[in-house]
Amino acid sequence: MEYNLADLWEAVVDAVPDRTAFVCGDRRLTFVAADDRIDRLAAHLRTLGVGPGDRVALYLHNGTEYLEGMLAAFKVRAVPVNVNFRYVEEELAYLLRDSGARVVVAHREFAPKLAAIHGRVPTEHHLIVDDGSGAAVGAELGAQDYEAALHAATPGRVAVPRSADDLYILYTGGTTGMPKGVMWRHEDIFFGAFGGGDFNGERIRTPEEIADKARNGRLRCLPACPFMHGTAHWIAFTALLSGGTVVISPDRTFDATRLWGVVAAERVNLLVIVGDAFARPLVDALDHGVLADEVAGCSVILSGGAILSPAVKTAIVGHLPGTMVIDGYGASETGGQGRSVTVAGQEPSAVPRFRVGPQTTVLGEDLRPAPPGTVGLLARRGHIPLGYFGDPEKTAATFPTIDGVRWSVPGDHAIIEADGSITLLGRGSVSINTGGEKVYPEEVEAALKGHPAVFDAIVVGTPDERWGERVVAVVALRDGHITDFASIDEHVRRHVAGYKAPRAIVTVPTIERSPSGKPDYRWGREVAIAGLRDAAQLT
């Protein structure tokens, strides 16, 4: 047996067949029942000609079907591809072309978008999960109903020899604004981000040990964030591969009170969120009606993808003194790298400081280990990705080999402290993190400059109490042109997903750029903050 994700899953199923694996609304699946559905989906994928290395796109909201799709793809040695369900047609078409996805598993509400780009993408087959939306599924897709396909498929495990070298791909935004697929070997993602068989870090030493670990598994995990992001399905697989249960909220929109209700009803002991965008409403709900005693069994709240503010951490442990609040730090290119823990009676650190393992350090400009106290680039070695799918140039830049050691250096600036902890300073690039979503300015700037009134533009992130950062555009208009926010907003939203659209616009005579033509983002941020402050004073 190797560290193959499908093999490891099957070993857990055999060890704890009758334990609950998935809960989503009224659907409750034991490990063996879930495995039957996954086997049937895997068998159906094989009838479609899907095999080793083929990509299967998952264009889905959270639900059991998302994890079923991932595991079924792994069973036939195919590669699941995460699709951001907020994408507009242009972005969706790019991702499906870039990944070369042969099959798309999608919720019914997304069928019209798939139909609109049909013929421009390589997708050959569509499986539609009925979501009650009533959206029309055009005949041009030749789509099959997901549940009907499972019902008609041959039961039983697919006999396919698998390898620890089989691929897992996670699509993430790139510095150019276009998504890039980060390629991992199964063994590396298992140890790098899927827990290695244990949420607390006590990793298994042989693949066969996973069965014994699973028999003692007691995690009941609720990922509140979308499975289309790594944070959610990383923690879901951490729970499943340690014999735990994944509880999935059936709600399509985030409602803090309802989420606390699921935590209480399902005895969730690990809640996973993304930064203050989730945490502030959860605290507000505790302030206004949710009884702390009913959710006190939630012993761990983990934030991944965005760091919690100290005030929010203090508020959480004030309501739930028995709960540990963890900021988990990592990236698609590194996996999990470190944790910052807050408990009742402890003052949270004013700066994001993390305890990291021996494989993580800070490298200087020469890509050698930096001395304590100096600013450098956060890096990880060991179980790291192979690189970016179809992009050897970017792979070489992000995953350099120094003195025979291969590193992942995605561009986060940090300081290594004397005690070995890491203080995170932020991404060296200019990406904006708004509620856990990464927004890359160049893509939004390109959309802005397509508006007839816009001559030049720069996009920056400004501080936001709830979302961490808000997207703001600094715009220079063409001579003789006037426009309003609504006109620009409507234009931008035709080209990029809504969460990328600027929430405010500050106009200036000219955009400051370097002699080489590069925008001055520091200047842009200062101008944006000042412009928003002045506007607030006038209202």
N, C-alpha and C positions, 0 to 999 in steps of 0.2 A: 504494500500500500504506500502511495506517495501523498505529499501534501497537495492533493487536488481537491478543489472545493466541492465538486460533486461527490467524490468518494468520501470526503469527510462528512458531508451532509448525510449520506446513506448510512455511515457508521453510527451517527447520532440517532437516526431513525430506528435502526435495529436495536440500539441500547435503550431507548425510551419511547417505544412506539405509541403508547397510550397517553403520553403527556401532551398537553395542549401546546401546539406550536404557534398557531395564528388565531387572533381574535380580531374581528372587524364587524362592528355592529352585531347583527344576529348570527353572523357566520363564525363558527368555532371549529377549528380543524386540529385534530391530533397530528402528531408527526407522521403516523402511517397514513392518515387520510390525506394530509397535504402531499405526501410523497406520491400517492396514487394520482392525484391531479397533475403533479409535476411530471410523472412518468408518461401520462397520457399526452400532455403537451409536448414533451420531448419526442414521443412517437409521431405525433402530427408534424412536428418540424422536420423530421426525417422524411416523411412522405412528400414534403415540399422541396426536398433536395438539400436541406440545410445540413452542413457537416462541419468538420474542423476548420476553424478560422473564419467562418461566415459570420456576419454581423446581424444581430436581431435588435431592432430599435424598440424601445419601450416608451411610448408616448401616452403616459398614464398619470392620473392622480394616484394618491396613496390607496392601496388596497392589497388584498392577498395576491391579486393577479400580478402585481409588480415583482414580488419576490418569487412567485411561481415562474414568471418569465425568465428571471435571472438564472434560477436553478435549472430550469429545463434547457436553457441554452448551454449551461455548463455541462449538463449530462451528455449532450451530443458534441461537445468540444467546440461549440460555437461561442460567440462573444456578444453579450448584451451591451447595448448602447443606450445611455441615459439621454432623454430628450427633454429639454425645458419646455413645459407646456405653455409657457407665456410667450413663446416665440411667435413672431409674425411670419407670414408665408416665406418671405425672403430668407429669414434666418433658418427656418425649418428646412427649406430646400438645400441651403448650404450644408447643414449638418448631415442630412441624408446622403448628399453627394459625397461629402468628405469621408464619411464612414463607409460608404458603399453598402449600406444596409439592404439586405435582400428581403427581409420581412419586417413589417411594422405591426406591433401589438398596440392598439390604441383604444381609448375610450370613445364611445359613439359621438360625443360632442365635437371631437376633433376631425371627424370624417370629412366635413366640408373643406377644411384646410388641406387635407391630404388630396382631395379631389382637385383642388385648385392648382396644385403643383404636380399632379400626375403627368407623366411624360417628360418632366424635367429632372426626375430623380431615378436612380437605378432600382428602386424597390419593385419586387415582383409579386409579393403576396401581402395581404392585410388580414389581420385578425381583429375583430371588433368586439370590445367588451361593452355590453349594454349597460348604460348608466341611467336610463330613464329620461334622457334629455330629449328624445324624440328627433334628434338631428337626422337629416336625410343622409343615407349612405348611397352615393351614386353607383350605378352599375359599372362605371368605368374602373372602379377599384377592384372589382371581382372579389369583394371581401367575404370572409366567412365569419360566422358567429363563434365567438370564443367558447362558450359553454357547449354549443353543438359539436364543435370540433373535438373537445375533450370527451364528450359522451361517445362519439363515434370511433375514437382512437383505440388502438390495441392496448390493454393494460399490461402491467409488468415492466420491470426495469429494462432499460436499453443496454444491450451488451456492447459497450464501446470501450476499448482500452484507452485509459486517460493518462495524463502526465502532469507533473508539477510545473511543467513549462507551458501548459495551456494558458491562454490569455484572458485577462480582465482589462477592460478599457473604461476609463472615466473621462467624459468630456468636461472640460473646464474652459473658462475664458482665457484668451491669450493676450499678450501686450498689444497686438494689433487690433484687438476687439473681436476677432473671429475665434470661435471655440476650437480647442485642440484636444485630441484624444490622448490621454496619458496611459501608456501601456505598462501593465504589470504582469509578471508571472504569478500563477496561482499561489505558489509557496510564499512569494514575497508579499503579496497583499494580505495573505492570511496572517503572517507575523507582523507586517508593517501597519495594518489598519483594522484587521478583523479580530483582533484580540489574542490570536495565538492559542485559542482554547480557553481563555479565562479573562474576564473583565478586569480583574485585579492585578494582572500582569504575571501570574504564575503559569507561564507557557508550558505546553506539552513538549516533550523531548522526542517523541516518536509519533507518527500518525495514529498508531494503534491506541495510544493513550487517550484519544479523544472520547472513546466510549466510556471510560471510567470517569472522566471529567464531567461528561454529560449526565451521568446518573446522579451526580451531586448538584446539578445546575438548578439554581433557584431564581434567576433573574426574571423579572416581569417588566419588560421594557416598553415604553411608549415613545417612539420618535414623533415629535409634534411637527417636525419640519418635513418638506417633501422628499420622497425617495429619489427624485431626479437629482438631488444633491448628494454628494458622498457622505456627509455627516449622518444622514438618516439611514442609508442602507449599510454603512459601515457598522453602526451600532446594532442594527437589526441582525446582521450576520454574526456579530460578536455574541449576541444573546442566543441565536439559534445554534451556533456551533459549540456552545457550552451547555446545551440542553435546556435553554430558557425559552420563554414565551414572548412573542412580539405582539403587543396590543396596538391596533391601528385605529385611529379616530376615523369614523366614516364621514366626518364633516369636510366639505371642500374649502371652507373659509375658517380662519382661526377665530374661535370664540373662547376666551379664557375660562369663563364660568363652565361652559359645556366640557372643556378639556379637563378641568378639575373634577367634574362629575365622572368622567371616564376613569381618571386616576383612582377615585374612590371606589367605584363599582368593580373595577377589575384588579384591585389591590396592586397597583403598579408600584414598584419600588425603585425604578430608574426612569426619570423623565428627561428627554433630550430636546433641547430647544436651541435657537440661534439668537444669542445676544439679547439686548434690551428690548428689541422689537417684540419678542415673545415675553420676556421676563416682566416688563413694566405692567402690561395688562394682567398678568398672572398675580402680581402683587396687588394691583387695584382690586381684583376679584376677591382676594383674601381680606382686603380692607372693607369690602362692601358686600358681605353676605356669605361667602364660602367659608365654611367652618374648618379651621385648621385641624381640629381633631379628626375630621373625616378623611383628610389627605396626609396625615402624619406618617402613614406607612411608606410614603415616598421618601426613602432614605437618601437618595442621591438625585440631584438635579445637575445635569451636565449641559454646558453650552459649548457648541462647536461651530466654527465658521465665523463667529463674531464674539468679541470679548465683552463680558458683563462689566458694567460700571460698578465701582465700589459701593455706591449708595443702594443700588439694587440688590447686591449681595447681602448687605446688612439688613435690608428689609425682609428678604426671604428667610434668613436664619432667625430674624426677630419673630416672624410668624411661626416658623417651623424649626425650633431649636434642635430637633433631632436629625435634621437634614444636612447633608454635606453638599455644598455647592462647588462644582468643579468647572473651571475654565479649561477646556481641552484645546491645545494648540496643534495645528498641523496644516498640511496642504495636500492637494491632489498629487503633487510631485514628490511628497515625502512620507505620506501617511501620518499617523499620530506621532508627535514629537515630545510633548510635555504637558504637564498639568499644573494648575494653580488651585489650591484647595482653600475654601473658607468654611469655617464652622462657627457655631454660636460662641460668643465670648471672645472672638478673634477679630481684630481690626483688619479689614481687607487691605492689601497692598495698594498704594495710590498709583503704582505703575504696573503694567503687565509683566510680572516676573514668574517664570516657570521652572519647575524641576524637570530635568531632562535625563534621558538615558545616556549610556556611554557612547552610543553611535551618533549623537548630536553634539555639534560644537559650533563655534563662530570662526570663520575664516577671514583673514585679512585680504587686502587688495592683491597680494601675491598668491592667494588661494592656499596659504599655509595657516595653521592654527594661530588665531590672534591671542595676544596676551590679555589677561583680565583687565577690564576697564576701558578697552578700546572698542570703537565701533567697527563692525565687520558684517559679513554676510552669514546668516544662519544656514547651516548645512547639515546633511545627514548622509551616512554611509550605511552599508549593510543591506538590509532588505529595502531596496529602492526600485523605482520603475526602470524598465528597459529604455524608455524615451517617449517621444511624441509620435503618434501614428502618422506616417507619411511625411515627416518633417525632420530629416537628418540634421539640417543646419541648426534648428532650434534645439534638437536633442544634444548636439555637441556643446552648445553654449550652456545649457542648464545642467547637464550631467557630465562634468569634466572628470578626467582621470589624472590624479596628482600623485606622483611617486608610487604608481601601481595601485592606488586606491581610488575607486569610483565614488563620486559624491553627487548628491542632488543639491543644487544651489538655485532655488527658484527666485531669489531676489529680495528676501526679507532682511532688513537691517536689524542688528541686535548687538548686545554687549554681553560678554560672558563675565560673570561676577567671580570674586575670589573663592566663593563657596561652590562654584560649579553651576549655579543656577544661571538662567538666561533672562535678560531684560529685553523684551521685544520693542523695537522702535517703529516698525512699520515697513510695508512693501516699498522697495526702492523705486518701483514703477509708480505710475500715478493712478492706479486703479482705485475705484471708489467702492466702499463696502456699505451698502444700504440695506439694513435688515437681513444681512447674511448673503445678499445677492451682490455679485461682483459686476460693476459697471466700468467699462473701459472707455475713456474720453474720446479717443480717436473715432470710434464708431459713431458716437452721438454727434460729434462735431461734423462728421461727413453728412449726416442727415440734416443738421441745422443749416449747413452751407448750401444745401439744395433748395432752401426757401428763397424765393425771388428777392426778398427784402434784406437778406442777411449777406453781408460782405465777408465777414470773418467771425470766428467764434472759438471760444475755449471753454471746456467743461471741467468743473472741479467739484470736490466734495466739501461741504461745510458742516460743522457740528450740528447734530440733531439729537435731542434728548431721548427720543424713542428709537429712531432707526439707526443711530450711530452716526451716519452721515446722510445728508440729502444731496441730490444731484442739482447743481446750479450752473446755468450757462451765462457766461460773460460774452456779450454780442456787440459787434460793430455793424451798424446798418449801412446799406448802400446810400450814397448821396441822393437826397430827394425822396427817400423812401421812409414811410412810417408803417408800423404794424403793431399788433397787440399780442399778448401772451396766448390767447386762445387760438389765433391763426397759426402761430409757430408750433404750439402744442399739437394741434391737429395734424400738421405736416409731419412732425417728428414721429408721431405714433403710427404713421403709415409705413415707417421704415424700420423701427426698432420696437422691442417689447415695451409695454407701458412702464415697467419699473425702471427702465433706462431713461425715460423722458425727463427733462429738467423740471423740477418743482417750482423754480423761480428763474427769472431772467433779469440780469443787470446789464444795462446798455452803457457803452463807452465809445469815445470817438475812434480809437484805434486799439488793436490788440498788441500787447508787448511780446516781441519775439527776439530770439537770439540772432546774431549775425548769420547763422546757418539756416535760419527760418524756423527753428524749433520754438514752440510756445513756451512761455515762462509760466509754469503752473503755480509757482509760489506767488508770483504777482497776481495771477488770476484768482487764487484763493483769497488773498488779502482784499482785492477789489470786491469780490463777491460778498465776503463777510461785512465789509463796510457798507456796501450798497444795500444789503438786507437790513442792517442796523438803521441806516438812514430812512429807509422805507417804513420801518416799524415805528420810528419816532414821528413820522408824518401822519400816521393813522390813529 
